[in-house]
Amino acid sequence: MLFKVEMTVNIPSSLPVAQVEEIKAQEKAYSQQLQREGKWLHIWRVVGQYANVSLFEVKDNQELHDILTGLPLFPYMEITVQALCAHPSSIYFEKS
């Protein structure tokens, strides 16, 4: 299943800088591993925000839920998820 996920990060200013840096390092390692596994297909920054738009390809809703809640920055995120499917006008869409 293909999903578009929008994530906006809101880290509280009261969180110690060293803790924030450690969480960010864990987040990077986790996200890059998911990219290597082919589950996190694309990630783009949103200009001027601490936010991203990403594409995930996973087996089902539960797998995506587990991935997102496993993000080290998850407690500080606002997340929206949209399921995607092939568009019939796409040159990559094949009818079965």
All heavy atoms as an XYZ file, in Angstrom:
780
protein
N       0.841     -1.177      0.000
C       0.000      0.000      0.000
C       0.888      1.243      0.000
O       1.917      1.277      0.654
C      -0.898      0.016      1.237
C      -1.901     -1.126      1.299
S      -2.978     -1.038      2.753
C      -4.065      0.272      2.265
N       0.435      2.233     -0.722
C       1.189      3.471     -0.865
C       0.501      4.572     -0.056
O      -0.719      4.717     -0.122
C       1.245      3.846     -2.338
C       2.204      4.938     -2.765
C       3.649      4.576     -2.438
C       2.063      5.196     -4.257
N       1.307      5.342      0.707
C       0.772      6.409      1.543
C       1.588      7.681      1.392
O       2.820      7.623      1.308
C       0.823      6.021      3.028
C      -0.084      4.892      3.394
C       0.368      3.587      3.371
C      -1.394      5.132      3.770
C      -0.463      2.537      3.722
C      -2.236      4.093      4.123
C      -1.773      2.787      4.105
N       0.884      8.813      1.371
C       1.532     10.118      1.491
C       1.401     10.515      2.954
O       0.312     10.478      3.529
C       0.841     11.167      0.615
C       1.487     12.554      0.758
C       0.746     13.591     -0.057
C      -0.175     14.336      0.863
N      -0.818     15.496      0.255
N       2.519     10.888      3.566
C       2.531     11.269      4.973
C       3.162     12.646      5.097
O       4.256     12.881      4.581
C       3.319     10.240      5.821
C       3.347     10.655      7.283
C       2.730      8.838      5.660
N       2.445     13.545      5.750
C       2.973     14.881      6.040
C       3.277     14.953      7.526
O       2.429     14.620      8.347
C       1.955     15.949      5.645
C       1.679     15.969      4.159
C       0.676     17.028      3.751
O       0.569     18.057      4.450
O      -0.001     16.823      2.734
N       4.498     15.368      7.850
C       4.937     15.442      9.244
C       5.448     16.846      9.541
O       6.293     17.369      8.811
C       6.072     14.444      9.501
C       5.689     13.003      9.285
S       7.103     11.902      9.525
C       7.172     11.113      7.924
N       4.925     17.419     10.595
C       5.404     18.708     11.092
C       5.939     18.483     12.494
O       5.249     17.902     13.338
C       4.276     19.757     11.108
O       3.768     19.904      9.779
C       4.784     21.097     11.607
N       7.159     18.935     12.735
C       7.825     18.709     14.016
C       7.736     19.976     14.865
O       8.012     21.068     14.385
C       9.301     18.310     13.798
C       9.988     18.044     15.121
C       9.397     17.095     12.879
N       7.349     19.788     16.120
C       7.248     20.890     17.088
C       7.955     20.481     18.378
O       7.314     19.995     19.311
C       5.776     21.216     17.385
C       5.041     21.692     16.163
O       5.396     22.695     15.584
N       4.022     20.943     15.761
N       9.265     20.650     18.409
C      10.036     20.289     19.597
C       9.923     21.429     20.604
O      10.188     22.591     20.270
C      11.518     20.040     19.250
C      11.622     18.866     18.268
C      12.337     19.770     20.507
C      13.009     18.627     17.726
N       9.547     21.128     21.850
C       9.439     22.189     22.849
C      10.801     22.836     23.123
O      11.814     22.144     23.206
C       8.914     21.493     24.101
C       8.727     20.066     23.761
C       9.193     19.827     22.368
N      10.808     24.135     23.257
C      12.065     24.852     23.522
C      12.646     24.493     24.883
O      13.822     24.727     25.132
C      11.850     26.358     23.414
O      10.873     26.776     24.344
N      11.843     23.903     25.749
C      12.314     23.519     27.089
C      13.132     22.229     27.076
O      13.791     21.902     28.068
C      11.121     23.358     28.030
O      10.248     22.352     27.538
N      13.113     21.498     25.970
C      13.878     20.258     25.885
C      15.364     20.592     25.779
O      15.755     21.430     24.972
C      13.428     19.470     24.655
C      13.439     17.948     24.724
C      12.614     17.424     25.876
C      12.927     17.376     23.422
N      16.208     19.953     26.584
C      17.652     20.245     26.533
C      18.235     19.989     25.145
O      17.878     19.007     24.473
C      18.255     19.282     27.554
C      17.127     18.938     28.476
C      15.887     18.978     27.623
N      19.123     20.858     24.714
C      19.726     20.786     23.377
C      20.383     19.427     23.136
O      20.229     18.847     22.056
C      20.740     21.941     23.180
C      21.495     21.775     21.874
C      20.032     23.278     23.232
N      21.106     18.912     24.109
C      21.780     17.619     23.942
C      20.758     16.506     23.689
O      20.987     15.616     22.860
C      22.627     17.296     25.163
N      19.630     16.568     24.368
C      18.584     15.568     24.177
C      17.975     15.694     22.778
O      17.729     14.692     22.104
C      17.504     15.715     25.241
C      16.453     14.635     25.181
C      15.410     14.759     26.286
O      15.508     15.601     27.175
N      14.400     13.912     26.229
N      17.758     16.904     22.332
C      17.212     17.145     20.986
C      18.166     16.591     19.929
O      17.742     15.919     18.988
C      16.946     18.647     20.762
C      16.593     18.921     19.300
C      15.849     19.152     21.689
N      19.445     16.860     20.081
C      20.429     16.370     19.108
C      20.471     14.848     19.077
O      20.605     14.250     18.006
C      21.811     16.962     19.399
C      21.889     18.463     19.183
C      21.414     18.910     17.802
O      21.793     18.271     16.789
O      20.639     19.884     17.732
N      20.352     14.208     20.223
C      20.346     12.741     20.278
C      19.100     12.181     19.588
O      19.188     11.217     18.818
C      20.408     12.261     21.732
C      20.327     10.759     21.894
C      21.447      9.984     21.204
O      22.559     10.534     21.037
O      21.218      8.824     20.812
N      17.945     12.778     19.840
C      16.701     12.340     19.197
C      16.809     12.505     17.681
O      16.412     11.613     16.917
C      15.491     13.123     19.751
C      15.251     12.764     21.221
C      14.240     12.853     18.926
C      14.257     13.677     21.928
N      17.358     13.629     17.230
C      17.513     13.863     15.792
C      18.445     12.836     15.153
O      18.193     12.359     14.035
C      18.034     15.274     15.524
C      17.015     16.357     15.744
C      17.650     17.712     15.456
C      16.704     18.859     15.629
N      17.354     20.161     15.332
N      19.512     12.471     15.839
C      20.445     11.458     15.315
C      19.756     10.098     15.213
O      19.930      9.378     14.219
C      21.684     11.371     16.201
N      18.964      9.741     16.221
C      18.216      8.481     16.187
C      17.192      8.501     15.050
O      17.017      7.505     14.351
C      17.504      8.256     17.520
C      18.429      8.005     18.677
C      17.699      8.017     20.008
O      16.527      8.337     20.098
N      18.414      7.686     21.067
N      16.522      9.635     14.879
C      15.519      9.797     13.821
C      16.154      9.594     12.443
O      15.606      8.900     11.589
C      14.903     11.195     13.916
C      13.835     11.486     12.908
C      12.461     11.021     13.340
O      12.294     10.578     14.495
O      11.544     11.096     12.512
N      17.314     10.200     12.233
C      18.001     10.081     10.938
C      18.376      8.635     10.656
O      18.137      8.124      9.552
C      19.237     10.977     10.929
C      19.972     10.975      9.614
C      21.126     11.962      9.617
C      21.819     12.021      8.277
N      22.895     13.013      8.252
N      18.930      7.960     11.636
C      19.334      6.565     11.454
C      18.124      5.685     11.161
O      18.157      4.836     10.251
C      20.071      6.062     12.692
N      17.032      5.888     11.889
C      15.815      5.095     11.703
C      15.217      5.345     10.315
O      14.875      4.403      9.602
C      14.828      5.463     12.810
C      13.508      4.723     12.793
C      13.445      3.345     12.953
C      12.318      5.416     12.648
C      12.230      2.664     12.970
C      11.096      4.752     12.663
C      11.060      3.388     12.826
O       9.854      2.723     12.838
N      15.126      6.603      9.925
C      14.519      6.925      8.620
C      15.379      6.406      7.467
O      14.849      5.913      6.469
C      14.263      8.421      8.483
O      15.468      9.148      8.382
N      16.679      6.499      7.610
C      17.543      6.008      6.540
C      17.490      4.490      6.429
O      17.568      3.942      5.323
C      18.973      6.512      6.734
C      19.084      7.998      6.455
C      20.491      8.538      6.612
O      21.369      7.912      7.202
N      20.706      9.730      6.079
N      17.327      3.798      7.546
C      17.181      2.339      7.495
C      15.890      1.963      6.760
O      15.874      1.066      5.924
C      17.182      1.731      8.898
C      17.069      0.222      8.903
C      18.191     -0.471      8.128
O      19.352     -0.090      8.217
N      17.838     -1.484      7.352
N      14.801      2.686      7.056
C      13.532      2.429      6.373
C      13.641      2.726      4.877
O      13.025      2.037      4.052
C      12.413      3.255      7.003
C      12.002      2.813      8.410
C      11.161      3.888      9.080
C      11.261      1.488      8.362
N      14.443      3.729      4.513
C      14.671      4.019      3.098
C      15.430      2.872      2.431
O      15.085      2.452      1.320
C      15.432      5.341      2.948
C      14.594      6.565      3.339
C      15.414      7.822      3.358
O      15.895      8.257      2.327
N      15.584      8.412      4.535
N      16.446      2.371      3.106
C      17.225      1.257      2.561
C      16.354      0.008      2.377
O      16.570     -0.780      1.460
C      18.409      0.925      3.462
C      19.525      1.932      3.380
C      20.737      1.507      4.213
N      21.566      2.647      4.459
C      21.517      3.433      5.540
N      20.660      3.160      6.514
N      22.295      4.477      5.678
N      15.380     -0.182      3.277
C      14.475     -1.333      3.215
C      13.393     -1.162      2.148
O      12.631     -2.094      1.886
C      13.813     -1.559      4.577
C      14.774     -1.995      5.653
C      14.142     -2.011      7.037
O      12.926     -1.744      7.180
O      14.885     -2.281      8.006
N      13.307      0.030      1.547
C      12.314      0.275      0.511
C      10.932      0.612      1.032
O       9.970      0.624      0.264
N      10.816      0.911      2.306
C       9.518      1.262      2.899
C       9.270      2.769      2.861
O       8.139      3.206      2.705
C       9.434      0.755      4.336
C       9.488     -0.755      4.407
C       9.527     -1.252      5.818
C       9.819     -2.736      5.811
N       8.833     -3.507      6.511
N      10.313      3.551      3.047
C      10.219      5.020      2.997
C      10.786      5.416      1.634
O      11.996      5.538      1.454
C      11.029      5.626      4.130
C      10.735      7.054      4.460
C      10.422      8.065      3.602
C      10.751      7.639      5.758
N      10.242      9.238      4.275
C      10.437      9.016      5.609
C      11.008      7.162      7.030
C      10.369      9.889      6.689
C      10.941      8.031      8.099
C      10.624      9.377      7.934
N       9.891      5.583      0.658
C      10.316      5.757     -0.731
C      10.942      7.115     -1.013
O      11.912      7.215     -1.751
C       9.128      5.547     -1.668
C       8.443      4.193     -1.607
C       7.281      4.158     -2.602
C       9.428      3.075     -1.879
N      10.326      8.173     -0.487
C      10.795      9.542     -0.756
C      10.545     10.405      0.472
O       9.586     10.182      1.207
C      10.050     10.166     -1.942
C      10.236      9.440     -3.216
N      11.373      9.566     -3.984
C       9.433      8.570     -3.878
C      11.260      8.804     -5.058
N      10.090      8.184     -5.014
N      11.399     11.397      0.649
C      11.207     12.390      1.706
C      11.646     13.744      1.157
O      12.716     13.861      0.569
C      11.961     12.018      3.008
C      11.710     13.055      4.095
C      13.435     11.798      2.752
C      12.220     12.649      5.474
N      10.762     14.734      1.305
C      11.059     16.091      0.861
C      10.821     17.046      2.012
O       9.847     16.921      2.756
C      10.139     16.516     -0.286
C      10.282     15.723     -1.532
C      11.201     15.915     -2.524
C       9.495     14.608     -1.941
N      11.018     14.998     -3.525
C       9.968     14.179     -3.191
C       8.412     13.927     -1.377
C       9.417     13.104     -3.874
C       7.859     12.863     -2.056
C       8.368     12.468     -3.285
N      11.697     18.043      2.145
C      11.488     19.128      3.106
C      10.401     20.046      2.602
O      10.232     20.233      1.397
C      12.745     19.983      3.237
C      13.800     19.416      4.090
C      14.907     20.433      4.185
N      15.871     20.012      5.170
C      17.002     20.617      5.391
N      17.330     21.690      4.673
N      17.828     20.187      6.304
N       9.705     20.677      3.535
C       8.775     21.744      3.204
C       9.528     23.044      3.471
O      10.007     23.275      4.589
C       7.490     21.667      4.047
C       6.574     22.832      3.721
C       6.787     20.324      3.815
N       9.669     23.870      2.460
C      10.461     25.097      2.561
C       9.933     25.990      3.689
O       8.732     26.233      3.789
C      10.444     25.872      1.218
C      11.159     27.202      1.346
C      11.067     25.026      0.117
N      10.853     26.439      4.529
C      10.521     27.387      5.593
C       9.861     26.774      6.810
O       9.441     27.507      7.711
N       9.765     25.449      6.866
C       9.137     24.789      8.012
C      10.004     23.621      8.476
O      10.816     23.094      7.717
C       7.773     24.236      7.627
C       6.776     25.272      7.174
C       5.465     24.618      6.764
O       5.038     23.630      7.334
N       4.831     25.187      5.752
N       9.803     23.206      9.708
C      10.419     21.964     10.179
C       9.382     20.883      9.893
O       8.640     20.437     10.766
C      10.755     22.053     11.662
C      11.664     20.937     12.173
C      12.129     20.969     13.470
C      12.042     19.874     11.374
C      12.951     19.971     13.955
C      12.866     18.868     11.843
C      13.307     18.922     13.143
O      14.127     17.918     13.620
N       9.292     20.515      8.616
C       8.253     19.605      8.157
C       8.738     18.869      6.919
O       9.676     19.303      6.259
C       6.984     20.387      7.840
N       8.055     17.744      6.632
C       8.368     17.004      5.421
C       7.117     16.376      4.842
O       6.100     16.227      5.523
C       9.454     15.955      5.673
C       8.965     14.765      6.458
O       8.208     13.945      5.952
N       9.392     14.662      7.720
N       7.220     16.019      3.568
C       6.223     15.222      2.873
C       6.958     13.969      2.426
O       8.031     14.063      1.811
C       5.629     15.973      1.662
C       4.688     15.069      0.886
C       4.935     17.247      2.107
N       6.378     12.823      2.751
C       7.046     11.560      2.467
C       6.088     10.587      1.805
O       4.868     10.679      1.971
C       7.560     10.933      3.766
O       8.576     11.734      4.338
N       6.669      9.635      1.064
C       5.910      8.531      0.493
C       6.412      7.234      1.105
O       7.629      6.996      1.163
C       6.073      8.465     -1.018
C       5.464      9.603     -1.820
C       5.709      9.385     -3.310
C       3.980      9.737     -1.546
N       5.471      6.421      1.567
C       5.779      5.124      2.158
C       5.097      4.036      1.352
O       3.972      4.213      0.896
C       5.252      5.046      3.598
C       6.029      5.856      4.584
C       5.764      7.206      4.759
C       7.015      5.279      5.365
C       6.465      7.959      5.672
C       7.722      6.026      6.286
C       7.449      7.370      6.434
N       5.772      2.908      1.197
C       5.142      1.724      0.619
C       5.286      0.595      1.631
O       6.405      0.134      1.902
C       5.767      1.336     -0.711
C       5.002      0.222     -1.375
C       5.305      0.078     -2.847
O       6.282      0.653     -3.335
O       4.531     -0.631     -3.505
N       4.144      0.202      2.196
C       4.116     -0.799      3.261
C       3.007     -1.813      2.970
O       2.162     -1.583      2.112
C       3.895     -0.131      4.635
C       5.097      0.729      5.022
C       2.627      0.718      4.645
N       2.991     -2.901      3.732
C       2.000     -3.948      3.449
C       0.592     -3.575      3.874
O      -0.374     -4.003      3.247
C       2.420     -5.282      4.068
C       2.414     -5.312      5.574
C       2.826     -6.666      6.098
C       2.865     -6.599      7.618
N       3.208     -7.851      8.219
N       0.456     -2.755      4.950
C      -0.889     -2.402      5.405
C      -0.845     -1.206      6.368
O       0.230     -0.690      6.689
C      -1.580     -3.599      6.062
C      -0.802     -4.202      7.226
O       0.006     -3.496      7.874
O      -1.004     -5.400      7.507
N      -2.044     -0.802      6.813
C      -2.168      0.339      7.724
C      -1.376      0.129      9.014
O      -0.755      1.062      9.523
C      -3.638      0.582      8.093
C      -4.483      0.986      6.928
O      -3.985      1.418      5.891
N      -5.784      0.836      7.069
N      -1.433     -1.086      9.532
C      -0.754     -1.367     10.797
C       0.758     -1.191     10.674
O       1.396     -0.645     11.579
C      -1.076     -2.782     11.287
C      -0.531     -3.078     12.676
C      -1.123     -2.177     13.746
O      -2.338     -2.076     13.866
N      -0.280     -1.516     14.524
N       1.332     -1.636      9.565
C       2.772     -1.469      9.398
C       3.141      0.012      9.367
O       4.109      0.427     10.010
C       3.280     -2.157      8.133
C       4.796     -2.047      8.002
C       5.374     -2.752      6.801
O       4.648     -3.049      5.833
O       6.595     -3.009      6.824
N       2.348      0.829      8.664
C       2.627      2.263      8.647
C       2.482      2.850     10.042
O       3.324      3.637     10.482
C       1.714      2.998      7.667
C       1.971      4.502      7.576
C       3.386      4.794      7.059
C       0.926      5.176      6.707
N       1.443      2.464     10.751
C       1.248      2.952     12.124
C       2.462      2.613     12.998
O       2.969      3.470     13.725
C      -0.018      2.341     12.729
C      -0.261      2.730     14.136
N      -0.789      3.949     14.501
C      -0.013      2.069     15.300
C      -0.866      4.017     15.822
N      -0.397      2.893     16.326
N       2.928      1.386     12.897
C       4.081      0.962     13.696
C       5.332      1.765     13.339
O       6.104      2.152     14.219
C       4.339     -0.532     13.518
C       3.226     -1.392     14.104
O       2.423     -0.890     14.921
O       3.151     -2.580     13.719
N       5.528      2.011     12.051
C       6.687      2.788     11.604
C       6.612      4.210     12.155
O       7.583      4.729     12.719
C       6.781      2.806     10.064
C       7.266      1.449      9.552
C       7.696      3.933      9.575
C       7.168      1.277      8.047
N       5.449      4.845     11.994
C       5.316      6.245     12.421
C       5.430      6.397     13.932
O       6.099      7.315     14.413
C       3.996      6.830     11.921
C       3.858      6.920     10.399
C       2.477      7.459     10.035
C       4.960      7.767      9.783
N       4.804      5.512     14.676
C       4.890      5.626     16.138
C       6.270      5.251     16.653
O       6.627      5.599     17.776
C       3.808      4.783     16.841
O       3.928      3.410     16.453
C       2.418      5.306     16.509
N       7.066      4.559     15.819
C       8.437      4.229     16.181
C       9.431      5.354     15.920
O      10.599      5.263     16.327
N       8.988      6.410     15.232
C       9.888      7.541     14.975
C      10.291      8.205     16.294
O       9.427      8.523     17.111
C       9.204      8.579     14.077
C       8.956      8.176     12.633
C       7.987      9.146     11.960
C      10.269      8.124     11.871
N      11.578      8.413     16.529
C      11.999      9.063     17.765
C      11.374     10.457     17.964
O      11.148     10.875     19.095
C      13.522      9.147     17.620
C      13.856      7.957     16.763
C      12.725      7.885     15.776
N      11.068     11.162     16.870
C      10.433     12.482     16.978
C       8.907     12.401     17.047
O       8.238     13.434     17.151
C      10.840     13.372     15.794
C      12.252     13.934     15.840
C      12.626     14.571     14.502
C      12.394     14.954     16.969
N       8.341     11.205     17.014
C       6.884     11.042     17.000
C       6.169     11.840     18.099
O       5.145     12.472     17.817
C       6.502      9.557     17.089
C       5.018      9.330     17.144
C       4.252      9.416     15.985
C       4.384      9.036     18.344
C       2.878      9.218     16.034
C       3.019      8.843     18.398
C       2.257      8.926     17.236
N       6.665     11.861     19.336
C       5.948     12.611     20.376
C       5.837     14.117     20.087
O       5.019     14.801     20.694
C       6.782     12.372     21.643
C       7.570     11.147     21.365
C       7.819     11.142     19.875
N       6.647     14.604     19.170
C       6.689     16.037     18.868
C       6.140     16.351     17.479
O       6.390     17.421     16.944
C       8.128     16.554     18.993
C       8.787     16.083     20.258
C       9.785     15.112     20.223
C       8.393     16.573     21.500
C      10.376     14.658     21.382
C       8.975     16.117     22.675
C       9.965     15.154     22.597
O      10.546     14.705     23.755
N       5.413     15.404     16.877
C       4.956     15.564     15.491
C       3.451     15.699     15.392
O       2.712     15.098     16.168
C       5.352     14.346     14.652
C       6.795     14.220     14.342
S       7.015     12.746     13.304
C       8.691     12.996     12.776
N       3.046     16.475     14.378
C       1.677     16.444     13.882
C       1.771     15.716     12.542
O       2.580     16.086     11.689
C       1.139     17.850     13.681
C       0.954     18.625     14.975
C       0.485     20.046     14.717
O      -0.185     20.308     13.697
O       0.806     20.899     15.558
N       0.954     14.672     12.364
C       1.066     13.812     11.186
C      -0.295     13.696     10.502
O      -1.315     13.510     11.171
C       1.562     12.403     11.584
C       2.951     12.490     12.220
C       1.564     11.466     10.388
C       3.462     11.170     12.761
N      -0.274     13.811      9.178
C      -1.463     13.490      8.390
C      -1.084     12.417      7.382
O       0.028     12.421      6.841
C      -2.040     14.720      7.648
O      -1.049     15.248      6.778
C      -2.470     15.798      8.628
N      -2.004     11.498      7.170
C      -1.756     10.355      6.299
C      -2.868     10.279      5.260
O      -4.044     10.452      5.582
C      -1.734      9.040      7.121
C      -1.580      7.833      6.213
C      -0.640      9.075      8.170
N      -2.469     10.022      4.020
C      -3.428      9.794      2.944
C      -3.020      8.546      2.175
O      -1.860      8.428      1.749
C      -3.461     10.970      1.969
C      -4.036     12.238      2.566
C      -4.029     13.368      1.558
O      -2.996     13.641      0.949
N      -5.162     14.013      1.379
N      -3.968      7.620      2.029
C      -3.719      6.434      1.211
C      -3.763      6.845     -0.252
O      -4.560      7.699     -0.644
C      -4.769      5.374      1.505
N      -2.901      6.258     -1.064
C      -2.824      6.576     -2.489
C      -3.065      5.325     -3.323
O      -2.816      4.204     -2.874
C      -1.436      7.142     -2.826
C      -0.996      8.390     -2.065
C       0.455      8.719     -2.404
C      -1.903      9.561     -2.379
N      -3.535      5.547     -4.539
C      -3.658      4.451     -5.493
C      -3.294      4.983     -6.872
O      -3.197      6.194     -7.080
C      -5.056      3.841     -5.477
S      -6.381      4.955     -5.921
N      -3.081      4.085     -7.791
C      -2.672      4.461     -9.142
C      -3.755      5.290     -9.821
O      -4.950      5.067     -9.616
C      -2.380      3.220     -9.966
N      -3.324      6.243    -10.617
C      -4.244      7.075    -11.395
C      -4.359      6.475    -12.791
O      -3.341      6.133    -13.415
C      -3.719      8.512    -11.470
C      -4.727      9.479    -11.973
N      -5.091      9.545    -13.298
C      -5.472     10.404    -11.313
C      -6.001     10.483    -13.450
N      -6.266     11.014    -12.258
N      -5.563      6.349    -13.324
C      -5.718      5.705    -14.625
C      -5.078      6.468    -15.790
O      -4.842      5.886    -16.847
C      -7.237      5.603    -14.818
C      -7.815      6.558    -13.838
C      -6.840      6.701    -12.722
N      -4.753      7.746    -15.615
C      -4.088      8.504    -16.680
C      -2.567      8.383    -16.629
O      -1.873      8.860    -17.523
C      -4.474      9.983    -16.603
O      -5.836     10.141    -16.879
N      -2.054      7.762    -15.571
C      -0.609      7.596    -15.439
C      -0.087      6.642    -16.504
O      -0.699      5.599    -16.775
C      -0.281      7.046    -14.049
O       1.084      6.688    -13.980
N       1.032      6.985    -17.086
C       1.653      6.075    -18.062
C       2.205      4.821    -17.381
O       2.556      3.862    -18.042
C       2.742      6.764    -18.901
C       3.902      7.242    -18.020
C       2.154      7.900    -19.705
C       5.115      7.746    -18.795
N       2.290      4.856    -16.049
C       2.813      3.722    -15.294
C       1.705      2.794    -14.799
O       1.960      1.744    -14.248
C       3.634      4.204    -14.098
C       4.755      5.108    -14.552
C       4.687      6.492    -14.384
C       5.877      4.592    -15.201
C       5.705      7.321    -14.820
C       6.901      5.422    -15.645
C       6.800      6.775    -15.441
O       7.802      7.597    -15.888
N       0.456      3.194    -14.992
C      -0.699      2.421    -14.539
C      -1.003      1.321    -15.548
O      -1.153      1.585    -16.728
C      -1.917      3.342    -14.376
C      -3.164      2.631    -13.931
C      -3.273      2.155    -12.645
C      -4.228      2.454    -14.803
C      -4.441      1.513    -12.217
C      -5.385      1.812    -14.403
C      -5.493      1.338    -13.100
N      -1.079      0.105    -15.083
C      -1.434     -1.007    -15.970
C      -2.725     -1.628    -15.482
O      -2.844     -1.972    -14.312
C      -0.326     -2.062    -15.960
C       0.950     -1.590    -16.602
C       1.990     -2.698    -16.690
O       1.606     -3.873    -16.779
O       3.175     -2.376    -16.657
N      -3.663     -1.781    -16.377
C      -4.918     -2.443    -16.024
C      -4.688     -3.944    -16.011
O      -4.033     -4.498    -16.877
C      -6.010     -2.073    -17.024
C      -6.366     -0.608    -16.954
C      -7.470     -0.270    -17.910
C      -7.734      1.229    -17.821
N      -8.806      1.643    -18.687
N      -5.260     -4.561    -15.006
C      -5.119     -6.028    -14.884
C      -6.168     -6.740    -15.690
O      -7.227     -6.303    -15.913
C      -5.239     -6.442    -13.424
O      -4.281     -5.782    -12.652
